[in-house]
């Protein structure tokens, strides 16, 4: 026969076990900090351009953290690191920016509106440093020349 005291002890043990299991299941991700910036092409906002940061220290691979963002009408962007959320881990980065037309998926061979070097992490001259804290990057000013 289970007494009231035994029943309370079993419920307490079940609750503690549940907390331990739930605590062990929480996804631990990298520490991310808010990052914002701007992109201009020939002094005009590059609305719709895609900004991607590639770590200058780490090798690329399936577990690489690759913060990215889309440029808004005013030229501004904020970064998000999938699947962890808004922001980027601190560090040094090579910055890749591509800007395809809105109908690029319908085109057979779409081309970025920006010079090709900006779309290649090995060739891009653009760099960024994300600090341990909120970071506002210097505007990226790209020219067709």
PABA-532998 format. One record per atom (N, C-alpha, C, O): residue in three letters; x, y, z. Coordinates in steps of 0.05 Angstrom, whole numbers, padded with zeros to 5 digits, always signed. Layout:
N
AlaXYZ ...
***
This chain:
145
Unk+00017-00023+00000 Unk+00000+00000+00000 Unk+00018+00025+00000 Unk+00037+00027+00015 Unk+00011+00044-00018 Unk+00026+00069-00020 Unk+00014+00090-00002 Unk-00010+00096-00004 Unk+00031+00100+00016 Unk+00021+00120+00034 Unk+00023+00148+00022 Unk+00035+00151+00001 Unk+00010+00167+00034 Unk+00010+00195+00025 Unk+00039+00205+00023 Unk+00046+00220+00004 Unk+00056+00199+00043 Unk+00083+00208+00043 Unk+00099+00196+00020 Unk+00115+00210+00007 Unk+00094+00170+00014 Unk+00108+00157-00008 Unk+00099+00170-00035 Unk+00115+00174-00053 Unk+00073+00176-00037 Unk+00062+00187-00061 Unk+00075+00215-00066 Unk+00082+00221-00088 Unk+00078+00231-00045 Unk+00090+00258-00047 Unk+00119+00255-00056 Unk+00128+00270-00073 Unk+00133+00236-00045 Unk+00161+00231-00052 Unk+00164+00223-00081 Unk+00182+00232-00095 Unk+00145+00206-00091 Unk+00146+00198-00119 Unk+00141+00221-00138 Unk+00154+00224-00158 Unk+00121+00238-00130 Unk+00115+00262-00147 Unk+00139+00281-00147 Unk+00146+00293-00168 Unk+00152+00285-00124 Unk+00175+00302-00122 Unk+00198+00291-00140 Unk+00210+00307-00154 Unk+00203+00266-00139 Unk+00224+00253-00155 Unk+00217+00256-00184 Unk+00235+00262-00200 Unk+00192+00252-00192 Unk+00184+00255-00220 Unk+00188+00283-00229 Unk+00198+00288-00252 Unk+00181+00303-00213 Unk+00185+00331-00220 Unk+00214+00338-00224 Unk+00222+00352-00243 Unk+00231+00328-00205 Unk+00260+00334-00207 Unk+00271+00321-00233 Unk+00287+00334-00247 Unk+00263+00296-00238 Unk+00273+00283-00262 Unk+00264+00298-00287 Unk+00280+00300-00306 Unk+00240+00308-00287 Unk+00230+00323-00310 Unk+00246+00349-00314 Unk+00252+00355-00337 Unk+00253+00362-00293 Unk+00270+00386-00295 Unk+00298+00380-00306 Unk+00308+00394-00323 Unk+00309+00358-00297 Unk+00336+00350-00306 Unk+00335+00343-00336 Unk+00352+00352-00351 Unk+00314+00328-00344 Unk+00312+00321-00372 Unk+00307+00346-00389 Unk+00320+00349-00410 Unk+00289+00363-00381 Unk+00283+00387-00396 Unk+00307+00405-00398 Unk+00313+00417-00418 Unk+00322+00407-00376 Unk+00346+00424-00376 Unk+00367+00413-00395 Unk+00381+00429-00407 Unk+00369+00387-00397 Unk+00388+00375-00415 Unk+00381+00377-00444 Unk+00398+00373-00461 Unk+00356+00383-00450 Unk+00346+00384-00477 Unk+00348+00412-00489 Unk+00343+00416-00513 Unk+00354+00432-00473 Unk+00354+00460-00483 Unk+00377+00463-00503 Unk+00400+00454-00497 Unk+00372+00475-00526 Unk+00393+00478-00546 Unk+00412+00500-00537 Unk+00405+00524-00534 Unk+00437+00493-00534 Unk+00458+00512-00527 Unk+00470+00521-00554 Unk+00480+00505-00569 Unk+00469+00547-00558 Unk+00480+00558-00583 Unk+00502+00577-00577 Unk+00509+00582-00553 Unk+00514+00588-00597 Unk+00536+00607-00593 Unk+00525+00633-00582 Unk+00502+00639-00585 Unk+00542+00648-00569 Unk+00535+00675-00560 Unk+00534+00694-00584 Unk+00554+00697-00598 Unk+00510+00705-00589 Unk+00506+00723-00611 Unk+00502+00752-00602 Unk+00490+00756-00580 Unk+00512+00770-00617 Unk+00509+00799-00611 Unk+00495+00813-00634 Unk+00500+00806-00658 Unk+00479+00833-00629 Unk+00465+00847-00650 Unk+00486+00861-00669 Unk+00505+00873-00660 Unk+00481+00858-00695 Unk+00498+00870-00715 Unk+00480+00883-00736 Unk+00462+00872-00746 Unk+00487+00909-00742 Unk+00473+00922-00764 Unk+00493+00937-00780 Unk+00516+00943-00772 Unk+00485+00943-00805 Unk+00502+00957-00824 Unk+00486+00968-00847 Unk+00461+00968-00846 Unk+00500+00977-00867 Unk+00487+00988-00891 Unk+00503+00980-00916 Unk+00527+00976-00914 Unk+00489+00977-00939 Unk+00502+00971-00964 Unk+00492+00991-00985 Unk+00467+00995-00989 Unk+00511+01004-00999 Unk+00504+01022-01021 Unk+00519+01014-01046 Unk+00543+01007-01044 Unk+00506+01015-01068 Unk+00519+01010-01094 Unk+00516+01035-01111 Unk+00494+01045-01116 Unk+00539+01046-01119 Unk+00539+01072-01133 Unk+00522+01093-01118 Unk+00507+01108-01130 Unk+00527+01094-01092 Unk+00514+01113-01073 Unk+00484+01110-01070 Unk+00471+01128-01060 Unk+00472+01088-01079 Unk+00444+01082-01076 Unk+00440+01058-01058 Unk+00456+01039-01060 Unk+00420+01057-01041 Unk+00415+01033-01025 Unk+00412+01008-01043 Unk+00398+01009-01063 Unk+00425+00987-01035 Unk+00424+00961-01050 Unk+00401+00944-01039 Unk+00406+00922-01030 Unk+00377+00954-01041 Unk+00353+00940-01030 Unk+00351+00913-01043 Unk+00350+00909-01067 Unk+00349+00893-01025 Unk+00346+00865-01034 Unk+00372+00850-01035 Unk+00372+00825-01040 Unk+00395+00863-01032 Unk+00421+00850-01033 Unk+00423+00831-01008 Unk+00411+00836-00987 Unk+00438+00810-01011 Unk+00443+00791-00990 Unk+00471+00794-00979 Unk+00491+00793-00994 Unk+00473+00798-00953 Unk+00499+00802-00939 Unk+00505+00776-00923 Unk+00488+00768-00907 Unk+00528+00764-00928 Unk+00536+00739-00914 Unk+00564+00743-00903 Unk+00582+00751-00917 Unk+00567+00735-00877 Unk+00593+00736-00865 Unk+00605+00708-00863 Unk+00592+00690-00854 Unk+00630+00706-00872 Unk+00645+00681-00871 Unk+00668+00685-00852 Unk+00684+00704-00855 Unk+00671+00668-00832 Unk+00692+00671-00812 Unk+00720+00671-00825 Unk+00726+00655-00842 Unk+00736+00690-00817 Unk+00763+00692-00827 Unk+00782+00672-00813 Unk+00803+00665-00824 Unk+00773+00661-00790 Unk+00790+00642-00775 Unk+00782+00613-00779 Unk+00800+00596-00781 Unk+00757+00608-00781 Unk+00747+00580-00782 Unk+00745+00570-00811 Unk+00741+00586-00830 Unk+00747+00544-00815 Unk+00743+00533-00841 Unk+00713+00529-00845 Unk+00698+00526-00826 Unk+00705+00530-00870 Unk+00677+00526-00877 Unk+00670+00497-00874 Unk+00688+00480-00877 Unk+00646+00491-00869 Unk+00637+00463-00867 Unk+00608+00463-00858 Unk+00595+00484-00855 Unk+00598+00439-00854 Unk+00569+00436-00847 Unk+00562+00449-00820 Unk+00539+00456-00815 Unk+00581+00452-00802 Unk+00576+00464-00776 Unk+00584+00493-00774 Unk+00584+00505-00752 Unk+00592+00505-00796 Unk+00601+00533-00796 Unk+00578+00552-00790 Unk+00556+00547-00800 Unk+00583+00572-00774 Unk+00563+00592-00768 Unk+00566+00614-00789 Unk+00587+00626-00793 Unk+00544+00620-00804 Unk+00545+00639-00826 Unk+00523+00659-00822 Unk+00501+00655-00832 Unk+00529+00681-00808 Unk+00509+00703-00805 Unk+00502+00715-00832 Unk+00519+00717-00850 Unk+00477+00723-00835 Unk+00469+00736-00860 Unk+00445+00755-00855 Unk+00433+00754-00834 Unk+00440+00772-00875 Unk+00418+00790-00874 Unk+00411+00801-00901 Unk+00427+00799-00920 Unk+00388+00812-00904 Unk+00378+00824-00929 Unk+00377+00854-00926 Unk+00368+00865-00906 Unk+00386+00868-00946 Unk+00387+00898-00946 Unk+00359+00909-00951 Unk+00345+00900-00969 Unk+00351+00928-00934 Unk+00325+00940-00935 Unk+00326+00965-00954 Unk+00347+00972-00965 Unk+00303+00977-00958 Unk+00300+01000-00977 Unk+00318+01023-00970 Unk+00327+01038-00988 Unk+00324+01027-00945 Unk+00342+01049-00937 Unk+00372+01042-00937 Unk+00389+01058-00929 Unk+00378+01017-00946 Unk+00405+01008-00947 Unk+00414+00993-00922 Unk+00437+00983-00921 Unk+00397+00992-00901 Unk+00405+00979-00876 Unk+00400+00949-00876 Unk+00384+00939-00891 Unk+00415+00935-00859 Unk+00411+00907-00855 Unk+00418+00900-00826 Unk+00433+00914-00813 Unk+00406+00878-00817 Unk+00413+00866-00791 Unk+00420+00837-00797 Unk+00410+00825-00816 Unk+00437+00826-00780 Unk+00446+00798-00784 Unk+00431+00778-00767 Unk+00423+00785-00744 Unk+00429+00754-00777 Unk+00416+00732-00763 Unk+00434+00707-00768 Unk+00444+00704-00791 Unk+00438+00691-00748 Unk+00454+00666-00751 Unk+00435+00643-00748 Unk+00427+00636-00726 Unk+00429+00630-00771 Unk+00411+00607-00771 Unk+00425+00583-00759 Unk+00448+00578-00766 Unk+00413+00567-00742 Unk+00386+00568-00732 Unk+00384+00581-00705 Unk+00364+00577-00691 Unk+00404+00596-00696 Unk+00406+00605-00669 Unk+00391+00632-00663 Unk+00383+00636-00640 Unk+00388+00649-00683 Unk+00373+00673-00678 Unk+00387+00698-00688 Unk+00406+00697-00704 Unk+00377+00721-00679 Unk+00387+00746-00687 Unk+00415+00751-00677 Unk+00421+00744-00654 Unk+00432+00763-00694 Unk+00459+00770-00686 Unk+00480+00752-00698 Unk+00474+00735-00715 Unk+00505+00756-00690 Unk+00527+00741-00700 Unk+00547+00737-00678 Unk+00549+00753-00659 Unk+00563+00715-00679 Unk+00584+00710-00660 Unk+00606+00730-00663 Unk+00611+00739-00686 Unk+00620+00738-00642 Unk+00642+00757-00645 Unk+00665+00744-00662 Unk+00668+00720-00662 Unk+00679+00761-00676 Unk+00702+00751-00692 Unk+00707+00768-00717 Unk+00693+00788-00722 Unk+00727+00759-00732 Unk+00734+00772-00757 Unk+00721+00757-00780 Unk+00720+00732-00780 Unk+00711+00772-00800 Unk+00696+00759-00822 Unk+00704+00771-00849 Unk+00713+00794-00851 Unk+00702+00754-00870 Unk+00702+00763-00898 Unk+00672+00768-00904 Unk+00656+00751-00898 Unk+00666+00790-00918 Unk+00638+00797-00923 Unk+00633+00792-00953 Unk+00647+00803-00971 Unk+00612+00776-00958 Unk+00603+00771-00986 Unk+00576+00784-00989 Unk+00558+00781-00973 Unk+00574+00799-01011 Unk+00548+00812-01017 Unk+00541+00805-01046 Unk+00556+00809-01065 Unk+00517+00794-01049 Unk+00506+00789-01076 Unk+00479+00803-01078 Unk+00465+00808-01058 Unk+00472+00810-01103 Unk+00447+00825-01107 Unk+00435+00817-01133 Unk+00442+00827-01155 Unk+00417+00798-01131 Unk+00404+00787-01154 Unk+00377+00801-01159 Unk+00365+00811-01140 Unk+00368+00801-01184 Unk+00342+00813-01190 Unk+00320+00798-01176 Unk+00323+00774-01170 Unk+00297+00811-01171 Unk+00275+00797-01157 Unk+00265+00772-01171 Unk+00255+00753-01158 Unk+00268+00771-01197 Unk+00258+00747-01212 Unk+00281+00727-01218 Unk+00279+00711-01236 Unk+00302+00727-01202 Unk+00326+00711-01207 Unk+00319+00681-01209 Unk+00331+00666-01224 Unk+00300+00672-01193 Unk+00293+00643-01193 Unk+00280+00635-01219 Unk+00280+00611-01226 Unk+00269+00654-01234 Unk+00256+00647-01259 Unk+00276+00649-01282 Unk+00270+00640-01304 Unk+00299+00660-01278 Unk+00319+00663-01299 Unk+00337+00638-01301 Unk+00342+00625-01281 Unk+00346+00633-01326 Unk+00363+00609-01330 Unk+00391+00613-01317 Unk+00401+00594-01305 Unk+00403+00636-01321 Unk+00430+00641-01310 Unk+00430+00669-01298 Unk+00442+00687-01309 Unk+00418+00672-01274 Unk+00418+00699-01262 Unk+00446+00708-01254 Unk+00463+00692-01246 Unk+00450+00734-01255 Unk+00476+00746-01248 Unk+00471+00767-01227 Unk+00451+00782-01228 Unk+00489+00769-01208 Unk+00489+00790-01188 Unk+00493+00817-01201 Unk+00507+00819-01221 Unk+00479+00837-01190 Unk+00482+00865-01200 Unk+00509+00876-01192 Unk+00517+00897-01202 Unk+00523+00863-01173 Unk+00549+00873-01163 Unk+00572+00859-01177 Unk+00568+00837-01188 Unk+00595+00871-01178 Unk+00618+00858-01190 Unk+00623+00830-01176 Unk+00619+00828-01152 Unk+00632+00811-01191 Unk+00635+00783-01182 Unk+00652+00780-01157 Unk+00647+00762-01141 Unk+00673+00796-01154 Unk+00691+00792-01131 Unk+00676+00795-01104 Unk+00685+00783-01085 Unk+00654+00810-01103 Unk+00640+00814-01078 Unk+00623+00789-01071 Unk+00614+00787-01048 Unk+00620+00771-01089 Unk+00604+00746-01084 Unk+00621+00722-01078 Unk+00611+00700-01076 Unk+00647+00726-01075 Unk+00666+00703-01071 Unk+00682+00708-01045 Unk+00696+00728-01043 Unk+00679+00690-01025 Unk+00693+00695-00999 Unk+00723+00696-01002 Unk+00737+00709-00986 Unk+00734+00683-01023 Unk+00763+00683-01027 Unk+00773+00709-01040 Unk+00797+00716-01038 Unk+00755+00723-01054 Unk+00763+00747-01069 Unk+00753+00773-01058 Unk+00763+00794-01066 Unk+00733+00772-01041 Unk+00721+00797-01032 Unk+00741+00814-01017 Unk+00756+00804-01000 Unk+00741+00840-01022 Unk+00758+00858-01007 Unk+00745+00867-00981 Unk+00757+00881-00964 Unk+00719+00860-00977 Unk+00704+00870-00954 Unk+00709+00853-00929 Unk+00709+00828-00931 Unk+00713+00866-00907 Unk+00717+00852-00881 Unk+00700+00865-00860 Unk+00691+00888-00863 Unk+00696+00851-00838 Unk+00681+00862-00815 Unk+00691+00849-00790 Unk+00700+00826-00790 Unk+00688+00863-00768 Unk+00695+00853-00742 Unk+00670+00856-00724 Unk+00660+00878-00721 Unk+00660+00834-00714 Unk+00638+00834-00695 Unk+00649+00834-00667 Unk+00665+00816-00660 Unk+00642+00854-00651 Unk+00652+00856-00624 Unk+00636+00839-00604 Unk+00615+00829-00611 Unk+00646+00837-00580 Unk+00631+00824-00558 Unk+00611+00845-00548 Unk+00616+00857-00527 Unk+00591+00849-00562 Unk+00570+00869-00556 Unk+00558+00879-00582 Unk+00566+00870-00603 Unk+00538+00896-00580 Unk+00525+00906-00604 Unk+00546+00919-00622 Unk+00563+00934-00613 Unk+00543+00913-00648 Unk+00562+00923-00668 Unk+00548+00937-00691 Unk+00529+00926-00702 Unk+00557+00961-00697 Unk+00548+00975-00721 Unk+00571+00977-00740 Unk+00591+00990-00735 Unk+00569+00963-00762 Unk+00590+00962-00782 Unk+00591+00988-00798 Unk+00570+01001-00802 Unk+00615+00995-00808 Unk+00617+01017-00826 Unk+00601+01010-00851 Unk+00601+00987-00859 Unk+00588+01030-00864 Unk+00573+01024-00889 Unk+00592+01012-00910 Unk+00615+01020-00914 Unk+00581+00992-00925 Unk+00595+00980-00947 Unk+00587+00996-00972 Unk+00563+00997-00979 Unk+00606+01010-00984 Unk+00601+01027-01008 Unk+00615+01014-01032 Unk+00639+01013-01034 Unk+00598+01003-01049 Unk+00608+00988-01073 Unk+00603+01004-01098 Unk+00583+01017-01101 Unk+00623+01004-01116 Unk+00621+01019-01141 Unk+00623+00999-01164 Unk+00636+00978-01162 Unk+00610+01006-01186 Unk+00611+00990-01210 Unk+00639+00992-01223 Unk+00646+00974-01239 Unk+00653+01012-01217 Unk+00680+01016-01229 Unk+00701+01000-01216 Unk+00724+01001-01224 
***
